[in-house]
């Protein structure tokens, strides 16, 4: 199984409970292909059972279209396709949150 990380526009988290089973999904937006969709392409990813509550609750902290980082496992699925399972979601820090670069010695002497 491989683990991967991607940064996407957050759309929402959804929890469904049926017959004692809990299903959680995270939805995110991707660039539209311009042929079959315009605006955002809406994509859903299942959440791993052991991370379901954490990911669902974290979804309440993000604004629509806020940039988030998803950590997910890619498991082998049928017909040589991967099955992505989200493990963690967190905010992507904006440029304003990053420390300013230190001034160089030439700039400091001027």
LUMLOMI-671969 format. One record per atom (N, C-alpha, C, CB): x negated, y, z negated; atom name; residue in three letters; residue number from 1. Coordinates in pm, 1 decimal, decimal comma. Glycine has a CB too. Example, Ala and Ser with C-alpha at 12.3 -4.5 7.8 and 13.67 -1.06 7.14 Angstrom:
LUMLOMI-671969
east north up site code pos
-1319,0 -569,0 -780,0 N ALA 1;
-1230,0 -450,0 -780,0 CA ALA 1;
-1320,0 -330,0 -780,0 C ALA 1;
-1130,8 -447,3 -904,6 CB ALA 1;
-1285,0 -225,0 -708,0 N SER 2;
-1367,0 -106,0 -714,0 CA SER 2;
-1290,0 3,0 -787,0 C SER 2;
-1408,4 -59,8 -572,5 CB SER 2;
This chain:
LUMLOMI-671969
east north up site code pos
-84,1 -116,9 0,0 N UNK 1;
0,0 0,0 0,0 CA UNK 1;
-89,0 123,8 0,0 C UNK 1;
95,9 -0,5 -121,3 CB UNK 1;
-54,8 223,2 77,9 N UNK 2;
-131,4 347,1 85,4 CA UNK 2;
-59,4 457,3 9,7 C UNK 2;
-154,4 388,6 231,7 CB UNK 2;
-134,4 553,4 -39,5 N UNK 3;
-76,8 669,0 -107,7 CA UNK 3;
-111,5 792,4 -25,9 C UNK 3;
-129,5 681,6 -255,5 CB UNK 3;
-15,1 884,5 -15,2 N UNK 4;
-36,7 1004,1 63,5 CA UNK 4;
27,3 1123,8 -5,3 C UNK 4;
19,4 986,5 205,0 CB UNK 4;
-10,6 1243,6 39,2 N UNK 5;
42,9 1369,4 -13,7 CA UNK 5;
76,6 1458,3 104,9 C UNK 5;
-59,3 1440,1 -111,0 CB UNK 5;
189,5 1529,0 95,6 N UNK 6;
222,2 1626,6 199,7 CA UNK 6;
288,5 1747,5 136,3 C UNK 6;
314,2 1564,5 307,8 CB UNK 6;
277,1 1861,8 203,1 N UNK 7;
339,8 1985,0 158,0 CA UNK 7;
451,2 2019,7 254,8 C UNK 7;
236,5 2100,9 147,4 CB UNK 7;
571,3 2043,8 198,0 N UNK 8;
690,4 2064,9 279,4 CA UNK 8;
780,4 2170,2 215,0 C UNK 8;
767,4 1932,6 298,4 CB UNK 8;
881,7 2213,1 288,8 N UNK 9;
982,5 2305,7 236,5 CA UNK 9;
1088,6 2224,5 160,7 C UNK 9;
1048,0 2390,1 352,7 CB UNK 9;
1108,6 2256,0 32,6 N UNK 10;
1202,2 2182,2 -52,6 CA UNK 10;
1346,6 2217,5 -17,5 C UNK 10;
1174,9 2212,0 -201,2 CB UNK 10;
1430,9 2114,9 -7,5 N UNK 11;
1573,3 2135,6 14,7 CA UNK 11;
1657,1 2089,1 -103,9 C UNK 11;
1617,2 2063,4 140,3 CB UNK 11;
1621,6 1978,1 -166,4 N UNK 12;
1698,8 1932,5 -280,8 CA UNK 12;
1666,3 1790,7 -321,4 C UNK 12;
1843,8 1943,4 -251,3 CB UNK 12;
1718,5 1752,5 -438,9 N UNK 13;
1712,7 1613,9 -484,3 CA UNK 13;
1856,0 1567,7 -505,8 C UNK 13;
1626,8 1598,7 -615,6 CB UNK 13;
1878,9 1440,9 -490,9 N UNK 14;
2014,0 1385,1 -502,7 CA UNK 14;
2006,8 1252,4 -577,3 C UNK 14;
2079,5 1365,9 -362,1 CB UNK 14;
2102,1 1233,4 -671,6 N UNK 15;
2108,1 1107,4 -746,2 CA UNK 15;
2246,4 1047,1 -727,7 C UNK 15;
2076,6 1129,2 -898,1 CB UNK 15;
2249,5 919,6 -696,3 N UNK 16;
2373,8 844,3 -681,7 CA UNK 16;
2363,3 720,8 -768,8 C UNK 16;
2401,4 806,2 -532,3 CB UNK 16;
2467,1 695,8 -848,7 N UNK 17;
2469,1 575,6 -932,0 CA UNK 17;
2588,0 490,2 -892,1 C UNK 17;
2475,4 611,6 -1083,1 CB UNK 17;
2560,3 363,3 -859,3 N UNK 18;
2664,7 269,3 -819,3 CA UNK 18;
2635,4 133,9 -880,8 C UNK 18;
2674,6 258,5 -664,8 CB UNK 18;
2734,9 76,0 -943,9 N UNK 19;
2725,3 -59,2 -998,9 CA UNK 19;
2597,8 -80,4 -1080,7 C UNK 19;
2731,1 -160,8 -886,6 CB UNK 19;
2566,1 16,8 -1164,6 N UNK 20;
2449,5 4,8 -1252,0 CA UNK 20;
2316,2 35,1 -1187,4 C UNK 20;
2444,5 -130,3 -1306,6 CB UNK 20;
2314,4 63,5 -1059,6 N UNK 21;
2189,3 96,5 -989,8 CA UNK 21;
2183,4 247,3 -965,5 C UNK 21;
2178,0 18,5 -854,5 CB UNK 21;
2064,2 303,4 -976,2 N UNK 22;
2043,5 446,0 -956,4 CA UNK 22;
1958,2 466,6 -832,0 C UNK 22;
1976,9 510,9 -1080,8 CB UNK 22;
2005,0 552,4 -742,9 N UNK 23;
1931,5 584,8 -620,3 CA UNK 23;
1904,0 734,4 -619,9 C UNK 23;
2011,5 541,8 -491,9 CB UNK 23;
1777,0 771,0 -602,2 N UNK 24;
1738,4 912,2 -597,9 CA UNK 24;
1666,5 936,4 -466,6 C UNK 24;
1647,8 951,5 -720,1 CB UNK 24;
1699,0 1051,1 -405,1 N UNK 25;
1632,3 1093,4 -282,0 CA UNK 25;
1586,1 1237,3 -298,3 C UNK 25;
1726,6 1079,1 -158,8 CB UNK 25;
1479,3 1269,8 -229,6 N UNK 26;
1434,1 1407,4 -219,4 CA UNK 26;
1448,6 1446,4 -72,7 C UNK 26;
1285,3 1424,9 -271,1 CB UNK 26;
1501,6 1566,7 -48,4 N UNK 27;
1520,8 1615,1 87,8 CA UNK 27;
1428,0 1732,3 113,0 C UNK 27;
1667,7 1655,7 112,4 CB UNK 27;
1368,3 1733,0 230,8 N UNK 28;
1278,1 1841,8 266,6 CA UNK 28;
1298,2 1878,7 413,0 C UNK 28;
1131,0 1802,5 239,9 CB UNK 28;
1250,8 1997,9 447,5 N UNK 29;
1263,8 2046,5 584,0 CA UNK 29;
1132,9 2035,2 658,8 C UNK 29;
1311,9 2189,9 584,8 CB UNK 29;
1144,5 2005,6 785,8 N UNK 30;
1028,0 1993,9 872,5 CA UNK 30;
1053,4 2081,1 994,6 C UNK 30;
1000,6 1844,4 913,3 CB UNK 30;
950,6 2106,1 1071,1 N UNK 31;
965,4 2185,4 1193,3 CA UNK 31;
1063,7 2116,8 1288,3 C UNK 31;
827,9 2205,6 1262,7 CB UNK 31;
1157,0 2193,1 1346,6 N UNK 32;
1251,1 2132,9 1441,4 CA UNK 32;
1180,2 2094,5 1570,6 C UNK 32;
1367,0 2229,6 1471,4 CB UNK 32;
1235,8 1997,2 1640,8 N UNK 33;
1173,2 1956,6 1766,9 CA UNK 33;
1217,4 2044,9 1883,5 C UNK 33;
1206,2 1810,6 1797,2 CB UNK 33;
1318,8 2129,7 1862,7 N UNK 34;
1364,3 2221,0 1968,4 CA UNK 34;
1450,6 2153,6 2073,4 C UNK 34;
1246,1 2284,1 2035,4 CB UNK 34;
1469,3 2023,5 2062,6 N UNK 35;
1550,2 1950,3 2160,7 CA UNK 35;
1679,0 1900,7 2097,3 C UNK 35;
1471,2 1832,2 2219,0 CB UNK 35;
1665,7 1835,5 1982,2 N UNK 36;
1784,8 1780,1 1915,8 CA UNK 36;
1821,5 1856,3 1789,7 C UNK 36;
1762,2 1634,0 1881,5 CB UNK 36;
1734,4 1950,2 1745,8 N UNK 37;
1764,5 2027,5 1625,6 CA UNK 37;
1697,6 2163,9 1632,9 C UNK 37;
1718,8 1952,1 1499,3 CB UNK 37;
1761,4 2259,8 1568,4 N UNK 38;
1708,7 2396,2 1556,8 CA UNK 38;
1712,4 2433,5 1409,6 C UNK 38;
1791,2 2498,9 1644,2 CB UNK 38;
1632,1 2529,6 1368,3 N UNK 39;
1624,5 2563,8 1226,2 CA UNK 39;
1525,9 2471,2 1160,4 C UNK 39;
1763,3 2554,4 1157,4 CB UNK 39;
1573,4 2388,6 1069,8 N UNK 40;
1488,5 2289,9 1004,2 CA UNK 40;
1537,8 2150,1 1036,2 C UNK 40;
1485,4 2312,3 852,2 CB UNK 40;
1446,1 2059,6 1049,4 N UNK 41;
1480,9 1918,3 1058,4 CA UNK 41;
1493,2 1869,8 913,9 C UNK 41;
1372,5 1834,3 1141,2 CB UNK 41;
1607,9 1814,5 876,3 N UNK 42;
1631,1 1769,7 739,4 CA UNK 42;
1592,0 1622,8 727,8 C UNK 42;
1779,6 1791,0 698,1 CB UNK 42;
1499,0 1595,6 635,4 N UNK 43;
1447,6 1460,1 617,5 CA UNK 43;
1465,9 1419,5 472,3 C UNK 43;
1298,2 1450,6 659,2 CB UNK 43;
1510,5 1296,4 451,1 N UNK 44;
1526,2 1243,3 316,4 CA UNK 44;
1424,4 1133,7 290,9 C UNK 44;
1668,2 1190,1 295,2 CB UNK 44;
1376,3 1127,6 167,2 N UNK 45;
1281,6 1023,1 128,4 CA UNK 45;
1331,9 960,3 -0,9 C UNK 45;
1135,9 1080,4 111,1 CB UNK 45;
1337,2 829,3 -4,9 N UNK 46;
1375,9 759,5 -127,4 CA UNK 46;
1269,4 780,8 -234,1 C UNK 46;
1396,8 608,3 -100,9 CB UNK 46;
1313,1 775,3 -360,7 N UNK 47;
1221,2 791,6 -473,1 CA UNK 47;
1203,0 655,5 -539,8 C UNK 47;
1274,2 898,3 -575,3 CB UNK 47;
1079,9 626,3 -576,9 N UNK 48;
1050,5 499,9 -645,9 CA UNK 48;
1130,4 492,3 -775,6 C UNK 48;
898,1 486,4 -675,1 CB UNK 48;
1179,5 372,3 -809,9 N UNK 49;
1263,6 353,8 -928,8 CA UNK 49;
1200,4 409,2 -1055,5 C UNK 49;
1293,7 207,5 -948,1 CB UNK 49;
1071,6 383,8 -1075,5 N UNK 50;
1007,3 427,8 -1199,5 CA UNK 50;
980,7 578,2 -1204,6 C UNK 50;
877,9 354,2 -1217,8 CB UNK 50;
999,8 650,3 -1094,7 N UNK 51;
981,6 795,1 -1091,2 CA UNK 51;
1113,7 868,7 -1067,7 C UNK 51;
881,6 832,4 -982,5 CB UNK 51;
1223,9 795,6 -1058,9 N UNK 52;
1353,0 853,9 -1019,6 CA UNK 52;
1396,5 968,4 -1108,9 C UNK 52;
1459,3 748,0 -1020,4 CB UNK 52;
1397,4 950,3 -1239,7 N UNK 53;
1443,3 1055,8 -1330,5 CA UNK 53;
1352,4 1177,8 -1324,9 C UNK 53;
1450,6 1003,3 -1473,8 CB UNK 53;
1222,0 1154,8 -1324,6 N UNK 54;
1125,6 1265,6 -1320,8 CA UNK 54;
1142,2 1349,7 -1194,2 C UNK 54;
982,0 1211,6 -1329,2 CB UNK 54;
1149,4 1284,9 -1079,3 N UNK 55;
1160,0 1357,6 -952,7 CA UNK 55;
1294,7 1429,2 -943,6 C UNK 55;
1142,1 1261,4 -832,9 CB UNK 55;
1401,5 1362,4 -985,5 N UNK 56;
1533,4 1426,3 -980,1 CA UNK 56;
1536,8 1551,5 -1067,6 C UNK 56;
1642,9 1327,5 -1024,8 CB UNK 56;
1488,5 1542,2 -1190,4 N UNK 57;
1489,4 1657,6 -1281,4 CA UNK 57;
1397,7 1768,9 -1231,5 C UNK 57;
1446,9 1614,5 -1422,2 CB UNK 57;
1284,5 1734,6 -1175,0 N UNK 58;
1192,0 1835,3 -1122,7 CA UNK 58;
1256,2 1914,5 -1010,4 C UNK 58;
1063,0 1769,7 -1073,4 CB UNK 58;
1344,9 1849,8 -933,9 N UNK 59;
1412,1 1919,5 -823,5 CA UNK 59;
1490,4 2040,6 -867,8 C UNK 59;
1503,9 1825,8 -752,4 CB UNK 59;
1534,1 2044,7 -993,6 N UNK 60;
1608,1 2158,9 -1045,6 CA UNK 60;
1521,7 2281,4 -1069,2 C UNK 60;
1675,3 2121,3 -1172,7 CB UNK 60;
1391,6 2268,0 -1058,4 N UNK 61;
1298,7 2379,0 -1084,1 CA UNK 61;
1260,5 2456,7 -958,7 C UNK 61;
1173,9 2326,5 -1149,1 CB UNK 61;
1299,3 2406,9 -841,3 N UNK 62;
1253,2 2468,1 -716,7 CA UNK 62;
1365,6 2541,5 -645,4 C UNK 62;
1194,0 2362,5 -624,6 CB UNK 62;
1330,5 2651,6 -581,3 N UNK 63;
1426,1 2726,8 -499,8 CA UNK 63;
1433,8 2662,3 -361,7 C UNK 63;
1385,0 2877,8 -488,8 CB UNK 63;
1547,9 2675,5 -295,1 N UNK 64;
1556,0 2622,8 -158,1 CA UNK 64;
1444,7 2683,9 -71,4 C UNK 64;
1696,1 2652,9 -95,8 CB UNK 64;
1381,8 2599,8 5,6 N UNK 65;
1272,9 2632,0 97,8 CA UNK 65;
1140,1 2663,7 29,0 C UNK 65;
1312,9 2748,1 182,5 CB UNK 65;
1133,9 2649,7 -104,0 N UNK 66;
1006,8 2666,7 -172,9 CA UNK 66;
911,8 2556,8 -127,3 C UNK 66;
1025,5 2663,8 -327,7 CB UNK 66;
785,6 2591,0 -111,0 N UNK 67;
685,6 2493,3 -67,7 CA UNK 67;
652,6 2401,6 -184,5 C UNK 67;
557,1 2563,8 -14,6 CB UNK 67;
668,5 2269,1 -162,6 N UNK 68;
637,9 2169,3 -266,1 CA UNK 68;
540,5 2066,0 -210,6 C UNK 68;
767,7 2099,9 -316,7 CB UNK 68;
475,5 1997,1 -303,0 N UNK 69;
382,3 1890,3 -266,9 CA UNK 69;
444,6 1758,3 -311,8 C UNK 69;
239,9 1912,2 -332,6 CB UNK 69;
462,1 1666,9 -217,9 N UNK 70;
516,5 1533,9 -247,8 CA UNK 70;
403,4 1432,5 -245,2 C UNK 70;
628,2 1494,2 -146,4 CB UNK 70;
395,8 1352,0 -349,9 N UNK 71;
303,9 1239,0 -353,4 CA UNK 71;
389,5 1115,3 -333,5 C UNK 71;
221,2 1232,8 -488,9 CB UNK 71;
349,7 1029,9 -241,0 N UNK 72;
432,3 913,7 -210,0 CA UNK 72;
347,7 794,6 -169,2 C UNK 72;
531,2 947,0 -99,9 CB UNK 72;
405,8 677,2 -192,1 N UNK 73;
344,8 552,4 -146,9 CA UNK 73;
405,0 515,8 -12,9 C UNK 73;
365,3 437,9 -250,4 CB UNK 73;
322,4 459,5 72,9 N UNK 74;
368,6 410,1 202,2 CA UNK 74;
356,4 258,0 196,3 C UNK 74;
285,1 472,0 323,3 CB UNK 74;
471,6 193,6 188,1 N UNK 75;
473,1 46,9 183,5 CA UNK 75;
505,8 -5,6 322,2 C UNK 75;
576,4 -5,9 78,2 CB UNK 75;
465,0 -125,4 347,3 N UNK 76;
496,2 -187,2 475,4 CA UNK 76;
643,7 -221,5 481,4 C UNK 76;
410,7 -312,6 498,1 CB UNK 76;
707,6 -180,2 589,4 N UNK 77;
848,0 -213,5 609,9 CA UNK 77;
859,8 -311,8 725,5 C UNK 77;
931,9 -86,1 637,3 CB UNK 77;
981,1 -338,0 767,1 N UNK 78;
1003,2 -428,8 879,1 CA UNK 78;
964,8 -366,2 1011,5 C UNK 78;
1147,5 -472,1 883,5 CB UNK 78;
937,3 -446,7 1108,3 N UNK 79;
904,7 -405,6 1245,2 CA UNK 79;
787,9 -306,2 1251,3 C UNK 79;
1027,1 -343,9 1310,6 CB UNK 79;
686,3 -330,7 1168,3 N UNK 80;
565,1 -247,8 1165,6 CA UNK 80;
592,0 -101,2 1134,8 C UNK 80;
494,2 -257,9 1297,2 CB UNK 80;
695,8 -74,4 1055,4 N UNK 81;
725,7 62,4 1014,9 CA UNK 81;
690,7 79,1 868,3 C UNK 81;
874,4 97,2 1040,3 CB UNK 81;
649,9 199,4 831,3 N UNK 82;
621,1 228,5 691,2 CA UNK 82;
746,7 270,3 617,8 C UNK 82;
515,2 337,2 679,7 CB UNK 82;
750,4 242,5 488,1 N UNK 83;
861,3 284,1 403,0 CA UNK 83;
802,6 376,2 297,6 C UNK 83;
936,0 160,6 337,9 CB UNK 83;
840,0 504,7 301,8 N UNK 84;
786,7 602,7 208,3 CA UNK 84;
869,9 605,3 81,2 C UNK 84;
782,5 741,9 272,4 CB UNK 84;
803,1 603,4 -34,3 N UNK 85;
868,5 613,0 -164,2 CA UNK 85;
802,8 725,1 -243,9 C UNK 85;
860,6 477,8 -241,3 CB UNK 85;
879,2 830,6 -271,5 N UNK 86;
826,5 945,4 -344,7 CA UNK 86;
796,0 907,0 -489,2 C UNK 86;
926,0 1062,8 -340,3 CB UNK 86;
681,3 953,6 -539,4 N UNK 87;
637,2 926,7 -675,9 CA UNK 87;
634,8 1051,8 -762,5 C UNK 87;
500,3 864,1 -674,0 CB UNK 87;
611,0 1168,1 -698,6 N UNK 88;
591,7 1292,4 -774,8 CA UNK 88;
620,0 1412,4 -685,4 C UNK 88;
447,4 1300,6 -832,6 CB UNK 88;
671,6 1518,6 -745,8 N UNK 89;
694,5 1643,2 -673,3 CA UNK 89;
645,2 1757,9 -760,4 C UNK 89;
845,8 1661,1 -636,0 CB UNK 89;
576,2 1853,4 -697,6 N UNK 90;
525,4 1969,3 -771,5 CA UNK 90;
521,0 2089,7 -680,0 C UNK 90;
385,3 1941,0 -830,3 CB UNK 90;
518,8 2208,5 -740,0 N UNK 91;
512,1 2331,6 -662,3 CA UNK 91;
373,3 2346,5 -600,9 C UNK 91;
545,9 2453,9 -750,4 CB UNK 91;
369,7 2404,6 -482,3 N UNK 92;
243,0 2440,3 -419,4 CA UNK 92;
212,8 2582,1 -463,2 C UNK 92;
248,5 2427,3 -261,7 CB UNK 92;
95,7 2603,9 -516,4 N UNK 93;
58,5 2737,4 -563,8 CA UNK 93;
41,9 2831,3 -445,8 C UNK 93;
-71,4 2732,4 -647,3 CB UNK 93;
97,0 2950,4 -459,0 N UNK 94;
82,6 3050,9 -352,6 CA UNK 94;
-54,6 3115,2 -362,8 C UNK 94;
194,5 3159,3 -361,8 CB UNK 94;
-92,4 3190,8 -262,2 N UNK 95;
-221,0 3259,4 -261,6 CA UNK 95;
-235,3 3354,5 -378,9 C UNK 95;
-239,0 3335,0 -132,3 CB UNK 95;
-123,1 3411,2 -427,2 N UNK 96;
-126,9 3503,7 -539,5 CA UNK 96;
-166,9 3433,5 -669,0 C UNK 96;
8,2 3570,8 -556,4 CB UNK 96;
-145,1 3302,7 -677,4 N UNK 97;
-177,6 3227,4 -797,8 CA UNK 97;
-323,3 3183,7 -802,7 C UNK 97;
-88,7 3106,9 -807,9 CB UNK 97;
-393,0 3195,5 -691,9 N UNK 98;
-532,4 3150,3 -686,7 CA UNK 98;
-623,2 3261,1 -739,1 C UNK 98;
-572,9 3110,0 -541,3 CB UNK 98;
-731,5 3226,7 -807,9 N UNK 99;
-823,3 3329,8 -857,2 CA UNK 99;
-891,0 3402,5 -741,7 C UNK 99;
-929,3 3267,9 -949,5 CB UNK 99;
-913,9 3530,5 -760,6 N UNK 100;
-980,6 3610,2 -656,0 CA UNK 100;
-1125,9 3566,1 -644,7 C UNK 100;
-972,1 3763,4 -687,2 CB UNK 100;
-1180,8 3565,7 -523,2 N UNK 101;
-1320,6 3525,5 -507,7 CA UNK 101;
-1412,3 3625,6 -578,2 C UNK 101;
-1357,9 3514,1 -357,8 CB UNK 101;
-1521,4 3576,2 -634,2 N UNK 102;
-1617,4 3663,6 -703,5 CA UNK 102;
-1683,1 3756,8 -602,9 C UNK 102;
-1725,4 3580,1 -778,6 CB UNK 102;
-1708,1 3880,3 -644,3 N UNK 103;
-1773,0 3978,8 -556,8 CA UNK 103;
-1916,6 3936,8 -531,5 C UNK 103;
-1768,2 4121,1 -619,0 CB UNK 103;
-1961,7 3954,4 -408,8 N UNK 104;
-2100,6 3918,9 -378,1 CA UNK 104;
-2193,8 4022,7 -437,3 C UNK 104;
-2122,8 3907,1 -225,3 CB UNK 104;
-2321,0 3989,7 -447,9 N UNK 105;
-2417,1 4082,8 -507,8 CA UNK 105;
-2432,2 4209,0 -425,4 C UNK 105;
-2552,1 4016,1 -523,9 CB UNK 105;
-2419,5 4199,3 -294,0 N UNK 106;
-2431,5 4320,4 -212,1 CA UNK 106;
-2313,9 4412,5 -235,9 C UNK 106;
-2441,2 4285,1 -63,3 CB UNK 106;
-2196,5 4358,9 -249,9 N UNK 107;
-2079,3 4443,2 -275,5 CA UNK 107;
-2089,3 4505,6 -414,0 C UNK 107;
-1948,8 4361,3 -262,7 CB UNK 107;
-2141,0 4433,2 -511,2 N UNK 108;
-2149,6 4483,1 -647,2 CA UNK 108;
-2249,8 4597,0 -658,5 C UNK 108;
-2187,2 4371,0 -741,7 CB UNK 108;
-2356,3 4597,8 -576,3 N UNK 109;
-2458,6 4701,1 -581,8 CA UNK 109;
-2413,9 4829,5 -516,7 C UNK 109;
-2584,2 4652,9 -516,8 CB UNK 109;
-2315,6 4825,2 -427,8 N UNK 110;
-2273,8 4944,9 -353,2 CA UNK 110;
-2192,9 5037,0 -435,8 C UNK 110;
-2196,0 4907,8 -232,1 CB UNK 110;
